[in-house]
Amino acid sequence: MRARDWLAEDLGHECDWTSVAVVHKSACAELQIVSRTQGVIAGLPVAEVVAQVADPQLQWQAFVADGTVVDRGTHVATLKGLTRSILSAERVLLNTLGRLSGVATATRQLVDNVAGMPCRVYDTRKTVPGWRLLDKYATRMGGGWNHRMGLYDAILIKDNHRAAMAAAGIDYTEAVQRARTFLMQTFPPTRAIEMIVEIELDTVLQTKELLQSLSNLKLSDCMLPDVLLLDNMSPAQLSECVALRNALQPAILLEASGGIRPETVAATASTGVDRVSTGWPTHNAPWLDLGLDWVHG
């Protein structure tokens, strides 16, 4: 269990010697988790698990739900039980909540900045190893959408795949058809349909050539890519790609990626792309500042 590993890391497979030295073993206390700043809460169920692993006798009560916007001074949750147990779990609890709430808060900022536009905000695989499910959960709590969970649940043909394809004389259109055929031959129909096929493109010219090639072949929708990932393109270039898509293959979704931050996301979304993907919340966003305050003991 992850919570057990987190606690073991902090306790060194021993114990909190400070608390053992200065706190009586039978002393009990009540402490509150309080927000020091405004943000979106995420990770309360995870924090509860941490508390229960630290000491099954600890009493946990949350006063808000994940996804809630809290103000400075909001009483988020209460812990009651042995003082030593609470103090031993304190840092792991706050780190977990702070990290996940920070991701949720940053995601909400992006989502709010594209409010009113038909554009969804997606996360990426740029997550801390071992934390992906938690980071992606926090993304949803912030109002965002999850991109693929890993290499196993979608086909995404990226730049290095394209380099390998070029070495073998395979163009983009053939790669898409190979991917579609592979899915239909390998997986049950339901899973084959659920696994999206996406291809990353770097230039307007690449996008134009692929869309024209797909149109010339007059392929059925089931043989088309679901999404074109437009990487590191300017708003002007994205607008060109949107116009090409609308004229040639309107069923294909366009996703913009690269440099998506709160100050750039609105300009990107206003080009008409259907979605943006960004790792900014998971690798740049500050943690939400939370504290564990003494009530009585």
Contacts in CASP RR format, 6 or more apart in sequence:
PFRMAT RR
TARGET T0000
AUTHOR 0000-0000-0000
METHOD contacts of the structure
MODEL  1
MRARDWLAEDLGHECDWTSVAVVHKSACAELQIVSRTQGVIAGLPVAEVV
AQVADPQLQWQAFVADGTVVDRGTHVATLKGLTRSILSAERVLLNTLGRL
SGVATATRQLVDNVAGMPCRVYDTRKTVPGWRLLDKYATRMGGGWNHRMG
LYDAILIKDNHRAAMAAAGIDYTEAVQRARTFLMQTFPPTRAIEMIVEIE
LDTVLQTKELLQSLSNLKLSDCMLPDVLLLDNMSPAQLSECVALRNALQP
AILLEASGGIRPETVAATASTGVDRVSTGWPTHNAPWLDLGLDWVHG
1 49 0 8 1.000
1 53 0 8 1.000
2 130 0 8 1.000
3 46 0 8 1.000
3 49 0 8 1.000
3 50 0 8 1.000
3 53 0 8 1.000
3 92 0 8 1.000
4 53 0 8 1.000
6 50 0 8 1.000
6 92 0 8 1.000
6 95 0 8 1.000
6 96 0 8 1.000
7 50 0 8 1.000
7 53 0 8 1.000
7 54 0 8 1.000
7 88 0 8 1.000
7 89 0 8 1.000
7 92 0 8 1.000
10 88 0 8 1.000
10 91 0 8 1.000
10 92 0 8 1.000
11 88 0 8 1.000
15 88 0 8 1.000
16 84 0 8 1.000
16 87 0 8 1.000
16 88 0 8 1.000
18 87 0 8 1.000
19 83 0 8 1.000
19 84 0 8 1.000
19 87 0 8 1.000
19 88 0 8 1.000
20 84 0 8 1.000
23 83 0 8 1.000
23 84 0 8 1.000
23 87 0 8 1.000
24 83 0 8 1.000
25 82 0 8 1.000
25 84 0 8 1.000
26 82 0 8 1.000
27 82 0 8 1.000
27 83 0 8 1.000
27 84 0 8 1.000
27 297 0 8 1.000
28 80 0 8 1.000
28 81 0 8 1.000
28 82 0 8 1.000
28 83 0 8 1.000
28 297 0 8 1.000
29 80 0 8 1.000
29 81 0 8 1.000
29 82 0 8 1.000
29 83 0 8 1.000
29 86 0 8 1.000
29 294 0 8 1.000
29 295 0 8 1.000
29 296 0 8 1.000
29 297 0 8 1.000
30 78 0 8 1.000
30 79 0 8 1.000
30 80 0 8 1.000
30 81 0 8 1.000
30 295 0 8 1.000
30 296 0 8 1.000
30 297 0 8 1.000
31 78 0 8 1.000
31 79 0 8 1.000
31 80 0 8 1.000
31 86 0 8 1.000
31 292 0 8 1.000
31 293 0 8 1.000
31 294 0 8 1.000
31 295 0 8 1.000
32 75 0 8 1.000
32 76 0 8 1.000
32 77 0 8 1.000
32 78 0 8 1.000
32 79 0 8 1.000
32 292 0 8 1.000
32 293 0 8 1.000
32 295 0 8 1.000
33 47 0 8 1.000
33 75 0 8 1.000
33 76 0 8 1.000
33 77 0 8 1.000
33 78 0 8 1.000
33 79 0 8 1.000
33 93 0 8 1.000
33 94 0 8 1.000
33 97 0 8 1.000
33 290 0 8 1.000
33 291 0 8 1.000
33 292 0 8 1.000
33 293 0 8 1.000
34 73 0 8 1.000
34 74 0 8 1.000
34 75 0 8 1.000
34 76 0 8 1.000
34 290 0 8 1.000
34 291 0 8 1.000
34 292 0 8 1.000
34 293 0 8 1.000
35 41 0 8 1.000
35 70 0 8 1.000
35 71 0 8 1.000
35 72 0 8 1.000
35 73 0 8 1.000
35 74 0 8 1.000
35 76 0 8 1.000
35 288 0 8 1.000
35 289 0 8 1.000
35 290 0 8 1.000
35 291 0 8 1.000
36 72 0 8 1.000
36 73 0 8 1.000
36 289 0 8 1.000
36 290 0 8 1.000
36 291 0 8 1.000
37 72 0 8 1.000
37 288 0 8 1.000
37 289 0 8 1.000
38 69 0 8 1.000
38 70 0 8 1.000
38 71 0 8 1.000
38 72 0 8 1.000
39 69 0 8 1.000
39 70 0 8 1.000
39 101 0 8 1.000
39 102 0 8 1.000
39 104 0 8 1.000
39 105 0 8 1.000
39 108 0 8 1.000
39 288 0 8 1.000
40 67 0 8 1.000
40 68 0 8 1.000
40 69 0 8 1.000
40 70 0 8 1.000
40 101 0 8 1.000
40 102 0 8 1.000
40 104 0 8 1.000
40 105 0 8 1.000
40 107 0 8 1.000
40 108 0 8 1.000
40 141 0 8 1.000
40 142 0 8 1.000
40 288 0 8 1.000
41 64 0 8 1.000
41 65 0 8 1.000
41 66 0 8 1.000
41 67 0 8 1.000
41 68 0 8 1.000
41 70 0 8 1.000
41 76 0 8 1.000
41 97 0 8 1.000
41 101 0 8 1.000
41 104 0 8 1.000
41 141 0 8 1.000
41 288 0 8 1.000
42 66 0 8 1.000
42 67 0 8 1.000
42 97 0 8 1.000
42 100 0 8 1.000
42 101 0 8 1.000
42 102 0 8 1.000
42 103 0 8 1.000
42 104 0 8 1.000
42 137 0 8 1.000
42 138 0 8 1.000
42 141 0 8 1.000
42 142 0 8 1.000
43 66 0 8 1.000
43 96 0 8 1.000
43 97 0 8 1.000
43 100 0 8 1.000
43 101 0 8 1.000
43 134 0 8 1.000
43 137 0 8 1.000
43 138 0 8 1.000
43 141 0 8 1.000
44 62 0 8 1.000
44 64 0 8 1.000
44 65 0 8 1.000
44 66 0 8 1.000
44 76 0 8 1.000
44 77 0 8 1.000
44 97 0 8 1.000
45 66 0 8 1.000
46 96 0 8 1.000
46 97 0 8 1.000
46 100 0 8 1.000
46 134 0 8 1.000
47 60 0 8 1.000
47 77 0 8 1.000
47 93 0 8 1.000
47 96 0 8 1.000
47 97 0 8 1.000
48 60 0 8 1.000
48 62 0 8 1.000
50 89 0 8 1.000
50 92 0 8 1.000
50 93 0 8 1.000
50 96 0 8 1.000
51 58 0 8 1.000
51 60 0 8 1.000
51 79 0 8 1.000
51 89 0 8 1.000
51 93 0 8 1.000
52 58 0 8 1.000
52 60 0 8 1.000
54 85 0 8 1.000
54 88 0 8 1.000
54 89 0 8 1.000
54 92 0 8 1.000
55 81 0 8 1.000
55 82 0 8 1.000
55 85 0 8 1.000
55 88 0 8 1.000
55 89 0 8 1.000
57 81 0 8 1.000
57 82 0 8 1.000
57 85 0 8 1.000
58 79 0 8 1.000
58 80 0 8 1.000
58 81 0 8 1.000
58 82 0 8 1.000
58 85 0 8 1.000
58 86 0 8 1.000
58 89 0 8 1.000
59 78 0 8 1.000
59 79 0 8 1.000
59 80 0 8 1.000
59 81 0 8 1.000
60 77 0 8 1.000
60 78 0 8 1.000
60 79 0 8 1.000
61 77 0 8 1.000
61 78 0 8 1.000
61 80 0 8 1.000
62 76 0 8 1.000
62 77 0 8 1.000
63 75 0 8 1.000
63 76 0 8 1.000
63 77 0 8 1.000
63 78 0 8 1.000
64 70 0 8 1.000
64 74 0 8 1.000
64 76 0 8 1.000
64 77 0 8 1.000
66 104 0 8 1.000
66 141 0 8 1.000
67 104 0 8 1.000
67 141 0 8 1.000
67 142 0 8 1.000
67 143 0 8 1.000
69 108 0 8 1.000
70 76 0 8 1.000
76 97 0 8 1.000
76 290 0 8 1.000
78 295 0 8 1.000
79 86 0 8 1.000
79 89 0 8 1.000
79 93 0 8 1.000
79 292 0 8 1.000
83 297 0 8 1.000
86 292 0 8 1.000
90 292 0 8 1.000
93 292 0 8 1.000
94 290 0 8 1.000
94 291 0 8 1.000
94 292 0 8 1.000
95 287 0 8 1.000
97 288 0 8 1.000
97 290 0 8 1.000
98 287 0 8 1.000
98 288 0 8 1.000
98 289 0 8 1.000
98 290 0 8 1.000
99 131 0 8 1.000
99 138 0 8 1.000
99 287 0 8 1.000
100 134 0 8 1.000
100 135 0 8 1.000
100 137 0 8 1.000
100 138 0 8 1.000
100 141 0 8 1.000
101 138 0 8 1.000
101 287 0 8 1.000
101 288 0 8 1.000
101 290 0 8 1.000
102 138 0 8 1.000
102 281 0 8 1.000
102 285 0 8 1.000
102 286 0 8 1.000
102 287 0 8 1.000
102 288 0 8 1.000
103 135 0 8 1.000
103 138 0 8 1.000
103 139 0 8 1.000
103 142 0 8 1.000
103 281 0 8 1.000
103 282 0 8 1.000
103 285 0 8 1.000
104 138 0 8 1.000
104 139 0 8 1.000
104 141 0 8 1.000
104 142 0 8 1.000
104 143 0 8 1.000
104 281 0 8 1.000
105 142 0 8 1.000
105 285 0 8 1.000
105 288 0 8 1.000
106 262 0 8 1.000
106 280 0 8 1.000
106 281 0 8 1.000
106 284 0 8 1.000
106 285 0 8 1.000
106 286 0 8 1.000
107 121 0 8 1.000
107 123 0 8 1.000
107 138 0 8 1.000
107 139 0 8 1.000
107 141 0 8 1.000
107 142 0 8 1.000
107 143 0 8 1.000
107 144 0 8 1.000
107 281 0 8 1.000
108 142 0 8 1.000
108 143 0 8 1.000
109 262 0 8 1.000
110 121 0 8 1.000
110 144 0 8 1.000
110 260 0 8 1.000
110 262 0 8 1.000
110 265 0 8 1.000
110 276 0 8 1.000
110 278 0 8 1.000
110 280 0 8 1.000
110 281 0 8 1.000
111 121 0 8 1.000
111 142 0 8 1.000
111 143 0 8 1.000
111 144 0 8 1.000
113 262 0 8 1.000
113 265 0 8 1.000
113 266 0 8 1.000
114 121 0 8 1.000
114 265 0 8 1.000
114 266 0 8 1.000
114 269 0 8 1.000
114 276 0 8 1.000
117 266 0 8 1.000
117 269 0 8 1.000
117 270 0 8 1.000
117 272 0 8 1.000
118 272 0 8 1.000
118 274 0 8 1.000
119 269 0 8 1.000
119 272 0 8 1.000
119 273 0 8 1.000
119 274 0 8 1.000
119 275 0 8 1.000
119 276 0 8 1.000
120 144 0 8 1.000
120 145 0 8 1.000
120 274 0 8 1.000
120 275 0 8 1.000
120 276 0 8 1.000
121 143 0 8 1.000
121 144 0 8 1.000
121 145 0 8 1.000
121 265 0 8 1.000
121 275 0 8 1.000
121 276 0 8 1.000
121 277 0 8 1.000
121 278 0 8 1.000
122 144 0 8 1.000
122 145 0 8 1.000
122 146 0 8 1.000
122 147 0 8 1.000
122 255 0 8 1.000
122 275 0 8 1.000
122 276 0 8 1.000
122 277 0 8 1.000
122 278 0 8 1.000
123 135 0 8 1.000
123 136 0 8 1.000
123 139 0 8 1.000
123 144 0 8 1.000
123 145 0 8 1.000
123 146 0 8 1.000
123 147 0 8 1.000
123 277 0 8 1.000
123 278 0 8 1.000
123 279 0 8 1.000
123 281 0 8 1.000
123 282 0 8 1.000
124 147 0 8 1.000
124 257 0 8 1.000
124 277 0 8 1.000
124 278 0 8 1.000
124 279 0 8 1.000
124 282 0 8 1.000
125 132 0 8 1.000
125 147 0 8 1.000
125 148 0 8 1.000
125 150 0 8 1.000
126 279 0 8 1.000
126 282 0 8 1.000
126 283 0 8 1.000
127 135 0 8 1.000
127 136 0 8 1.000
127 282 0 8 1.000
128 135 0 8 1.000
128 282 0 8 1.000
132 149 0 8 1.000
132 150 0 8 1.000
133 149 0 8 1.000
135 282 0 8 1.000
136 146 0 8 1.000
136 149 0 8 1.000
138 281 0 8 1.000
139 145 0 8 1.000
139 146 0 8 1.000
139 281 0 8 1.000
139 282 0 8 1.000
140 146 0 8 1.000
145 275 0 8 1.000
147 154 0 8 1.000
147 277 0 8 1.000
148 154 0 8 1.000
148 156 0 8 1.000
148 196 0 8 1.000
153 195 0 8 1.000
154 195 0 8 1.000
154 196 0 8 1.000
154 197 0 8 1.000
154 198 0 8 1.000
155 179 0 8 1.000
155 183 0 8 1.000
155 195 0 8 1.000
155 196 0 8 1.000
155 197 0 8 1.000
155 198 0 8 1.000
156 198 0 8 1.000
156 199 0 8 1.000
156 200 0 8 1.000
156 229 0 8 1.000
157 165 0 8 1.000
157 172 0 8 1.000
157 175 0 8 1.000
157 176 0 8 1.000
157 179 0 8 1.000
157 197 0 8 1.000
157 198 0 8 1.000
157 199 0 8 1.000
157 200 0 8 1.000
158 200 0 8 1.000
159 200 0 8 1.000
159 202 0 8 1.000
159 231 0 8 1.000
161 175 0 8 1.000
162 172 0 8 1.000
162 175 0 8 1.000
162 200 0 8 1.000
165 171 0 8 1.000
165 172 0 8 1.000
165 175 0 8 1.000
170 178 0 8 1.000
171 213 0 8 1.000
172 199 0 8 1.000
172 201 0 8 1.000
172 206 0 8 1.000
172 209 0 8 1.000
172 210 0 8 1.000
172 213 0 8 1.000
173 210 0 8 1.000
173 213 0 8 1.000
173 214 0 8 1.000
173 217 0 8 1.000
175 199 0 8 1.000
176 197 0 8 1.000
176 199 0 8 1.000
176 214 0 8 1.000
176 223 0 8 1.000
176 224 0 8 1.000
176 225 0 8 1.000
177 219 0 8 1.000
177 223 0 8 1.000
179 197 0 8 1.000
180 197 0 8 1.000
180 222 0 8 1.000
180 223 0 8 1.000
183 192 0 8 1.000
183 195 0 8 1.000
183 197 0 8 1.000
184 192 0 8 1.000
186 192 0 8 1.000
187 195 0 8 1.000
196 226 0 8 1.000
196 227 0 8 1.000
197 225 0 8 1.000
197 226 0 8 1.000
197 227 0 8 1.000
198 225 0 8 1.000
198 226 0 8 1.000
198 227 0 8 1.000
198 228 0 8 1.000
198 229 0 8 1.000
198 255 0 8 1.000
199 210 0 8 1.000
199 225 0 8 1.000
199 227 0 8 1.000
199 228 0 8 1.000
199 229 0 8 1.000
200 229 0 8 1.000
200 231 0 8 1.000
200 257 0 8 1.000
201 207 0 8 1.000
201 210 0 8 1.000
201 228 0 8 1.000
201 229 0 8 1.000
201 230 0 8 1.000
201 231 0 8 1.000
202 231 0 8 1.000
202 232 0 8 1.000
202 233 0 8 1.000
203 233 0 8 1.000
203 237 0 8 1.000
204 233 0 8 1.000
204 237 0 8 1.000
204 240 0 8 1.000
204 241 0 8 1.000
204 244 0 8 1.000
207 228 0 8 1.000
207 230 0 8 1.000
207 241 0 8 1.000
207 244 0 8 1.000
207 245 0 8 1.000
208 244 0 8 1.000
210 228 0 8 1.000
211 244 0 8 1.000
211 245 0 8 1.000
211 248 0 8 1.000
211 249 0 8 1.000
211 252 0 8 1.000
212 248 0 8 1.000
214 224 0 8 1.000
214 225 0 8 1.000
214 248 0 8 1.000
214 249 0 8 1.000
215 248 0 8 1.000
215 249 0 8 1.000
221 251 0 8 1.000
224 249 0 8 1.000
224 251 0 8 1.000
224 252 0 8 1.000
225 252 0 8 1.000
226 252 0 8 1.000
226 253 0 8 1.000
227 252 0 8 1.000
227 253 0 8 1.000
227 254 0 8 1.000
227 255 0 8 1.000
227 275 0 8 1.000
228 241 0 8 1.000
228 245 0 8 1.000
228 252 0 8 1.000
228 253 0 8 1.000
228 254 0 8 1.000
228 255 0 8 1.000
229 255 0 8 1.000
229 257 0 8 1.000
229 277 0 8 1.000
230 237 0 8 1.000
230 238 0 8 1.000
230 241 0 8 1.000
230 254 0 8 1.000
230 255 0 8 1.000
230 256 0 8 1.000
230 257 0 8 1.000
230 273 0 8 1.000
231 257 0 8 1.000
231 258 0 8 1.000
232 257 0 8 1.000
232 258 0 8 1.000
232 259 0 8 1.000
233 241 0 8 1.000
233 256 0 8 1.000
235 267 0 8 1.000
235 268 0 8 1.000
235 270 0 8 1.000
235 271 0 8 1.000
238 254 0 8 1.000
238 256 0 8 1.000
238 268 0 8 1.000
238 271 0 8 1.000
238 272 0 8 1.000
238 273 0 8 1.000
239 271 0 8 1.000
239 272 0 8 1.000
241 254 0 8 1.000
241 273 0 8 1.000
242 254 0 8 1.000
242 271 0 8 1.000
242 272 0 8 1.000
242 273 0 8 1.000
245 252 0 8 1.000
245 254 0 8 1.000
253 274 0 8 1.000
253 275 0 8 1.000
254 272 0 8 1.000
254 273 0 8 1.000
254 274 0 8 1.000
254 275 0 8 1.000
255 273 0 8 1.000
255 274 0 8 1.000
255 275 0 8 1.000
255 276 0 8 1.000
255 277 0 8 1.000
256 268 0 8 1.000
256 269 0 8 1.000
256 271 0 8 1.000
256 273 0 8 1.000
256 275 0 8 1.000
256 276 0 8 1.000
256 277 0 8 1.000
257 276 0 8 1.000
257 277 0 8 1.000
257 278 0 8 1.000
258 278 0 8 1.000
259 278 0 8 1.000
259 280 0 8 1.000
260 268 0 8 1.000
260 276 0 8 1.000
260 277 0 8 1.000
260 278 0 8 1.000
260 279 0 8 1.000
260 280 0 8 1.000
261 278 0 8 1.000
261 280 0 8 1.000
261 284 0 8 1.000
262 280 0 8 1.000
265 276 0 8 1.000
265 278 0 8 1.000
268 276 0 8 1.000
269 276 0 8 1.000
END
